[in-house]
Amino acid sequence: MCRSIKTLRPPAIPEEATEEEMRAAALQYVRKVSGFRAPAAHNQEIFDRAVAEIADATRRLLDGLEIRGADART
């Protein structure tokens, strides 16, 4: 896994993850999987779409998780 992708659920972070944090994690994932830090112009649209879709999936995941216990671990 890419080292700059951090855990986005409590207790790893004290409050709910922001849209910016979810997008940053999605961007890092797409960069890692594609092998491109920045896509060529002809790949920009699909790159951006992948980031948006992964950020949306991340939001749904975090919204759906049920964290039990005050000291839940990652």
Secondary structure as UniProt FT lines:
FT   TURN            3..4
FT   TURN            10..12
FT   HELIX           19..34
FT   HELIX           41..43
FT   HELIX           44..64
FT   TURN            70..71
//
